[in-house]
């Protein structure tokens, strides 16, 4: 599944399937539109970050949409 493969690097900080154990935002169950908005803000530099702006710039708009759909579909724990 392409969206799961794209999301795998996110798991290191945001937890398996986006269920962070604390310290980082939980992505699981996140509203798709909010996710896309935040990623675009990281990508443009409108939202400051330590590493997320670098990650976001590595994704195309289509890939960000796939990530958003993947995380929205995950159950929060």
Secondary structure, DSSP 4 states (H G I P E B T S, - for coil): -HHHHHHGGGHHHH-GGG--SSSS---TT--HHHHHHHHHHHHHTSS--SSHHHHHHTS-HHHHHHHHHHHHHSPP-
